[in-house]
């Protein structure tokens, strides 16, 4: 693994760049990429053989539900292009190439689909003892740009002469662009054959496509092109992942160009592989809600990371970094700023009249209050509010119509109370590891958090270390379990076991009592999330109070 220093990455192809491009390449996005580490080489056939030999294709825990269903349906026991070459169980293989079967090339990149790549990441994470955000995953689009040779980064390409795909023939690619592309060899090559980039990584471009954690998504100011209006938009559906870098067969803008943004279903076959990536921060990926044909990130948007020991795609962070989501949650917590029209639908006896009273009272009564969130965008908004700044944000009205409103503190929140509050990013699944940094507390509020975590039990484990004796914990959750966020094996409830229904609130009580907490009370605590002026999500979470 080679460490890479994070920086701001610019995505998107200039509209005046004088070459052909697919519509999804145009637009722009600036992405703040945290420090990360990525394997020097793509995972080779030899590396992947260890996973196969260890029973990876028969161990369900390493696979997402979709991945396991695909594996069973296809009865896959090893990668598709491997051909058994020996007695059953001998683990001897040949390699199927374009024209013939040849001796296995153990040093070539393994060609697998996204499901297989994620299963390997989960297995390797287990082998190396990596958990949480530090578990292995595949790369993101923005991270991929950082490990490339400089000439393959879009911000370096301002003229045709700057794009290797347009100035080099196939035979010139290995020396002129340090990549096996444009049919330079008409086959893959060893993962260490091409020169490393300045970050120390090989094959960021060419040899084999790389699977990414990102769903195929539109850049800001994306526009459908009238001559091929169905090329990209049907695939902004949360069901296609991006592949980057091109393969040995990629030519010009069909993969060999640094501007290229391609998409594939996670079960599709291609000359595509992956490299291992890990970081202490959430992955800067972009996910879309499934079947959202407008390609907009929603409240259920998430980043894929590898859940320790499961290989499932689980909740993360990048979807919550969008301004749209910040605006939506400002509207949730500051309803007086633009969502008063929800009053007629709030007939529940415990409906909240004002979402601000609790945090304001906490800030006024306690000596110190710390707010922790995975999202830097949410922390930034909270910090601006703490300083007394009025935040202008937009709420959707109808279609593309929006209204601009203001969120600000009420007059009774004085400066002294605001000084007792601080905010910082943190990982709720690693509370045990963060007590030295965060400290210990007399109380904690987990608001609509548990069912959006990759490992909710890990969060509960951390509470015993975080909360002082006699301290209180308030847990508010609707138990809206989704495999997009939490692998099914990690759900507290919402399933049947031995023919009996397992309910989340019962399991939560058992888990909390086993960790030394006593339940003091419980009640329904409704909330409303505004989608537009005629549509709201009305949610009735379960609120429980516990004392350690």
Secondary structure as UniProt FT lines:
FT   STRAND          2..4
FT   STRAND          8..11
FT   TURN            15..16
FT   HELIX           23..25
FT   STRAND          28..32
FT   STRAND          36..38
FT   HELIX           45..53
FT   TURN            54..55
FT   HELIX           56..58
FT   HELIX           60..62
FT   HELIX           65..74
FT   TURN            80..81
FT   STRAND          82..84
FT   TURN            88..89
FT   STRAND          93..96
FT   STRAND          101..103
FT   TURN            106..107
FT   STRAND          108..109
FT   HELIX           114..128
FT   HELIX           132..134
FT   HELIX           141..146
FT   HELIX           150..152
FT   HELIX           154..156
FT   HELIX           160..162
FT   HELIX           164..167
FT   HELIX           170..172
FT   HELIX           173..176
FT   TURN            182..183
FT   TURN            191..192
FT   TURN            198..199
FT   STRAND          209..215
FT   HELIX           226..228
FT   TURN            229..230
FT   HELIX           233..235
FT   STRAND          240..244
FT   TURN            248..249
FT   TURN            252..256
FT   TURN            258..259
FT   STRAND          262..265
FT   TURN            266..267
FT   STRAND          272..273
FT   STRAND          277..278
FT   TURN            290..291
FT   TURN            293..294
FT   TURN            299..300
FT   TURN            308..310
FT   HELIX           318..321
FT   HELIX           323..333
FT   HELIX           335..337
FT   HELIX           340..345
FT   TURN            349..350
FT   TURN            355..356
FT   HELIX           357..365
FT   STRAND          369..373
FT   HELIX           376..386
FT   TURN            387..388
FT   STRAND          391..398
FT   TURN            399..400
FT   STRAND          401..407
FT   TURN            411..412
FT   HELIX           415..419
FT   STRAND          421..425
FT   HELIX           428..430
FT   HELIX           431..438
FT   STRAND          441..447
FT   HELIX           450..452
FT   HELIX           456..466
FT   STRAND          467..477
FT   TURN            483..485
FT   HELIX           488..490
FT   STRAND          495..497
FT   TURN            498..499
FT   STRAND          500..502
FT   HELIX           504..514
FT   TURN            515..516
FT   STRAND          518..532
FT   TURN            533..534
FT   STRAND          535..547
//
